[in-house]
Amino acid sequence: MIASPSLLFNAPFAPLSGLLAPLALAAEAIFGYPPRLFAVIGHPVSWIGAFIAFADRTFNRDGDSFALRRLAGFGALIVLLTIVFLVSSALQTFLIRGVLPLSIGIPLLILCASTLVAQRSLHDHVAAIGAALDAEGLEGGRRMVARIVGRDVTGLDEAGVLRAAIESLAENFSDGIVAPAFWLMLGGLPGGSLYKAINTADSMIGHRTKRHAAFGYASAKLDDLVNWPAARLAAGLLCGAALLLEQSDACFSGRRAWTILRRDAHGHPSPNAGWPEAAMAGALGRRLGGPRIYAGRLVEDQWIGGAMGAGAALMTRADLDRALRLYRLACGLNGLVLLACGLIIAQM
């Protein structure tokens, strides 16, 4: 039931349950996460990551059977989610029902929620790849894109660097912005925090490698589940943004984004990542995906967008700027959709 988030709040402040997500997005877009604060206390993701790394070192033992390692991964995930839920619930309760004046508690709650989304940092990381290409050439682009992708970048040409950057932008628009905001809207700070814990666990151990195929199984499957609605919403937002941008720039096409989305979204090995990537590829009229190398192993993924077997070198430096422009508008649309949903919830 859509009004259920209000149960997380005192009755006079129940409207905040729906508005927390758009307010958190606005706060993150304005303030980001201060580097000095990160240097002193880290970030919620780094705290979660530290626990996952500890669990991986301690309970993912090479000598154990596949079944036992899978069970250990399931148990570690349950412990992680229990801790995150208890801490985030206690923090939310303290901020809006505790001893602090609400004029302090509510802004602090919004700032805490803003740490769970990454609009500004994602934009800055991807824009830095373009800046490095301009200033340092291909080596600079490879160095910067290696910070946000897991593939081997040493053999990438400029088109490959740009493709990797734009794929990361599309996928992380879903995972890093739309999904945490969606769960913030439905579940308040605990909902957003639980999502972030699941997504972080998947990014660290949810891989089909010899070490993590068993231990990370539960994290990978749960991440697929919680990202299912956001991936489709993110794709729709990118299509909508392309439709608006095509009015002033023929390089974008909302209709093409929708066509490629329907054709290619299911061709990605992930049940979710193909949706925003296909929408992005169609909106720009370029190809994403395709073969890439991970840990020295060639992965023959399908191409997304464009004509199969052609156009690999069409990606240009200008496409990265267009992708960022599309991303900014899609972020704005996401905030407006959440604001409208929050206002509806506030009336219930």
C-alpha positions, 0 to 999 in steps of 0.5 A, a space after each residue: 500500500 503506497 501510504 505505508 511509509 507514513 507509519 515510519 513517522 509521527 502523524 503530524 510529520 507523516 507527509 515527510 515520508 513521501 517528500 524525503 526522497 525528492 528533498 534528499 535529491 535536492 540536497 545532494 545536488 546542491 551540497 554533494 558529500 564534502 570531501 573533508 567529511 569523507 576524509 574524517 569519517 568516511 561514507 555510509 557506503 565505505 562503512 558498509 563495504 568494510 563490514 562486507 570485506 570483513 565477512 568475505 575474509 572471515 567466512 568465505 573460506 576456500 576449503 569449504 564446500 560450495 553449499 557451505 560458502 553459499 550459506 555463509 554468504 546468505 548469513 552474512 547478508 542477513 547480519 548486514 541488513 539487520 545491522 543497517 536496518 536497526 541503525 538507520 531506524 534508530 537514527 530516523 527515530 532519534 531525528 524526528 521523534 527524539 530530543 532534537 528540535 524538529 527544525 534541526 532533526 528534519 534537515 539532518 534527516 534529509 542530509 543523512 538521506 542525501 548520502 544514499 544518492 549520488 547524482 552530483 558525484 556520478 556526474 563529476 566522475 563521468 565529466 572528469 573522463 572527458 576532461 582527462 581525454 581533452 587534457 591528457 589524451 587517451 592515457 588520461 581517459 583510460 586512467 579516469 574511466 578505470 575508476 568507475 568501471 571493472 573492465 580492463 581498460 588498457 586496450 581501449 581506444 577513445 571510442 571504447 573509453 567513451 562507451 565505457 563511461 556512458 555505459 557506467 553513467 546509464 547503469 549508475 543512473 539507475 543503481 545510484 540515483 533512481 533506485 535509492 530514491 525509490 526505496 527512500 520514498 517507500 521506506 524512509 531512511 531504513 528503506 534507502 539504507 537497506 537498498 544501499 547495503 544490498 547494492 554495495 554487497 552485490 558490487 563487492 561480492 556478487 560476481 560469478 568468479 571462483 571466489 564469489 559465485 557461492 558467497 555472493 549468490 544471495 547478494 546478487 539475486 537480492 540486488 536483481 530483485 530490488 533493482 527491478 522497478 528502478 531499472 525500468 523507471 530509469 529507462 523511462 526517464 531517459 526516454 522522456 528526457 530524450 523526447 524533450 531534448 529532441 525538440 532543440 537538438 536532433 542528435 537526441 530521439 525519444 522515439 529511437 530510445 523507446 525502440 532500442 529499449 524494447 529491442 535490446 534491453 533483454 539482450 544484456 546479461 543483467 536483468 536490469 542493466 540493459 534497460 537504462 543502457 538501451 534507453 541511453 544508446 537509443 537516445 544518443 543513436 550510438 552503440 553500447 555494450 559489446 565485447 569487453 575484457 574482465 580480468 584477462 577474459 574476453 566477455 562476448 556481450 551483445 551490442 545494444 543500439 545501432 546496427 549489429 556489427 557496424 558503427 563501433 567507431 561512431 562514438 565521439 567525444 561530443 557524445 559524452 557531453 550529450 550523455 551528461 546533458 541527457 543524464 542531467 535532465 533525467 535526474 530533474 525528471 526523476 526529482 519531479 516524479 518523486 515530488 509528485 508522488 510525495 505530494 500524493 502520499 502527503 494527502 493520504 
